[in-house]
Amino acid sequence: MYIGIAVCGAPWIRMFWDENPLFAHNPTLASIAANGAVRGLVSGLGLLNLWIAFRDAMGKGKGGEPAKKGRDKREGFRVAARGIDSDSK
């Protein structure tokens, strides 16, 4: 959620955007970054990140149903490993 807030506000804060050393060393990149549409696009990505983070915090998964918790991510690996072992025998 903090990344979303930072990305949303950074293009509009002079210290982070206009006085950025990366832009100072690359004039072409600086002229692209100075465009209002680019700033809006970056802010939009920040808003999208905030929306997704808020939705996750509220416990909503895909389709508005509560997110499934407690599933072991290694479970898929175990199933795949068993399939490889059974094919090789």
C-alpha positions in Angstrom: 0.0 0.0 0.0 2.9 2.3 0.8 4.3 1.8 -2.7 1.0 2.9 -4.2 1.0 6.1 -2.2 4.6 6.9 -3.2 4.0 6.2 -6.9 0.8 8.2 -6.8 2.5 11.3 -5.4 6.1 11.2 -6.6 5.4 12.7 -10.1 3.9 15.8 -8.5 6.6 16.4 -5.9 9.4 18.6 -7.3 12.1 17.0 -5.2 11.3 13.4 -6.4 10.5 14.1 -10.0 11.9 17.4 -11.4 15.2 17.2 -9.5 15.8 13.5 -9.9 19.5 12.7 -10.7 18.5 10.1 -13.2 16.6 12.7 -15.2 19.5 15.2 -14.8 21.9 12.8 -16.5 19.6 11.9 -19.3 17.9 14.9 -21.0 15.8 12.7 -23.3 14.3 10.9 -20.3 13.8 14.2 -18.5 11.8 15.6 -21.4 9.6 12.5 -21.5 9.1 12.5 -17.7 8.2 16.2 -17.8 5.2 15.4 -20.0 1.9 15.7 -18.0 0.6 12.5 -19.6 3.5 10.5 -18.3 3.0 11.9 -14.8 -0.7 11.0 -15.0 0.1 7.5 -16.2 2.5 7.0 -13.3 0.0 8.3 -10.8 -2.7 6.1 -12.4 -0.4 3.1 -11.8 -0.1 4.2 -8.1 -3.9 4.4 -7.8 -4.3 1.0 -9.4 -1.8 -0.4 -6.8 -3.7 1.3 -4.0 -7.0 -0.2 -5.3 -5.6 -3.7 -5.5 -4.0 -3.4 -2.0 -7.2 -2.1 -0.5 -9.2 -4.9 -2.1 -6.7 -7.5 -0.8 -6.9 -5.9 2.7 -10.7 -6.2 2.7 -10.3 -9.9 1.9 -11.9 -9.9 -1.5 -10.5 -12.4 -4.0 -11.4 -12.8 -7.7 -15.1 -12.3 -8.4 -15.8 -10.6 -5.1 -15.6 -13.8 -3.1 -13.4 -14.0 0.0 -9.8 -14.9 -0.7 -8.9 -18.5 0.1 -6.3 -18.6 2.8 -4.1 -21.3 4.1 -3.3 -22.9 0.8 0.3 -24.2 0.8 2.1 -22.8 -2.3 4.4 -25.8 -2.3 1.4 -28.1 -2.8 1.5 -27.6 -6.6 5.2 -28.4 -6.6 4.6 -31.6 -4.6 1.9 -32.7 -7.1 4.2 -31.9 -10.0 7.1 -33.7 -8.4 4.9 -36.8 -7.9 3.9 -36.7 -11.5 7.5 -36.6 -12.7 8.5 -39.4 -10.4 5.6 -41.6 -11.5 6.3 -41.0 -15.2 10.0 -41.9 -14.9 9.3 -45.3 -13.2 
